Amino acid sequence: QVQLVESGGGWVQPGGSLKLTCAASGGTFSTLTIGWFRQAPGKEREFVAAINWSGGSTDYVDSVKGRFTISRDNAKNTVYLQMNSLKPEDTAVYYCAADSRGWRTSRLRDGYSYWGQGTQVTVSS
């Protein structure tokens, strides 16, 4: 069983930055694909970014490419999402998710067995 805890959310003005952290416990972290998803009010939860077990492969939804960076530190059982040039449309609850089934399903909500509780990100002036 893997437990995930997100932190680092908050309020920021447009153009600002936030760094989200996903801390994992249980399981073998270094074998897990980790994804970040977000859900805005009234919308479905959508894929944002993912990173494979080694950190050698990353993937981003087009709307955040060039602004967000996902990374991981397997020694600390932690994944990060650095978010720069934030826009109001980035406002959402951000969730990290984990699974051991590999990379092919990393963009799919059903590709993840474990989810955190989420952290709110609000971008407004």
N, C-alpha and C positions, 0 to 999 in steps of 0.2 A: 504494500500500500504506500502510495506516494502522497505526501501533503505539500501543498503549495501555498505560499503566502506572498501576496503582492504588497508593495509599498512604494511611496514616492509620488503619489498623485497629489493634486491640489489645483489651485487657481493660478492662471498665468495670463498675461496680456498677449494679444496676437503678436507674433514674431518672437516670443519668448521660448524658453527651453525648460524641459523637465526630464529627469532620468528615473525611469521606473525600475524597480528591482523585484525579482521573483526568487524567493528563497525556498529550496526544496529540502524535504527530509523524508527518510524511508526510501526503499528501493535503491537502485544503483544509478545514481544521477548521470554518470558518464556514459550510460548507454541510451539515454532518453533524448528523443526529439522534443524540443520545446517550442511552443507557439505562443504568440500574443494575438488576442482577439479583442474586439471592442464592440460595445453595444450602446447606441444612442437611444434616447427616449422614442418609443414608437417604431423603432427599427429592429431588424434582425441582427443577431450577433455576426460580425464579419471578421474575416481573416485580416491581420495586419502584417505580421512578420513571423518567420520561423527560422530555427537554427538546428543543424543536425548535431549528432552526439559529440563530434570532435570540434565543432565550430568551423569546419572547413567549407560548409555549404550554408548559405543564407538565402532567404527569399522574402520579397516584400510585395504588398499590393501596390499597384501603380501610383495611387494617390499619396503615398508616403515615401516613395523612392527619392533618394537624394536629401531627405529631411530626417528620416529615422534610421538608427543603426542598432541592430541586435547583436549582442555578444554574450559570451558565457565564460565563467571561471569554474572549471570542474573541481578544482581544489577547494572551492568555497561553496559548492553546490548552489550556484547562483547564476541567473541569467539577467541581463540588463536590456532595457530599451531606452536608448538615448533619443529624445525627441527634440528637434530643433525647428525653428521657423514655424512654430505652431500656428494653426489657423482655427477660427471658430468652429469649423466643421470637424475638427479633431475632438471636439467635446464628446465624451462618452465615458462609460465605465470600461476600464481595461482589465482584461483577464489573462492570466498565463495558464497554459495547459501543457500537459506532458503525456508522452506515450512511448512505448518501446517497440512499436511495430515498424518503425523505419520512416523513410523520407517521402515515399510516394503519396501518402495521404496527409501530408503536413499542412495543406491549405484547407482541409475539411474539418468541420466541427466534430463529425463522427470519427475522425482519425485520432481523437484524444480520449483517453480514459480518465484522466485526472485533471481537475480544475481548481483554481484558487477562488477566493471569495470576491475578488475584484477590487479595483481602486479607482476612484473618480478623478477624471481629468476635466477641468473646465477652462476653456479659452475664451476670454471675453474682455472687453475694455470697460 
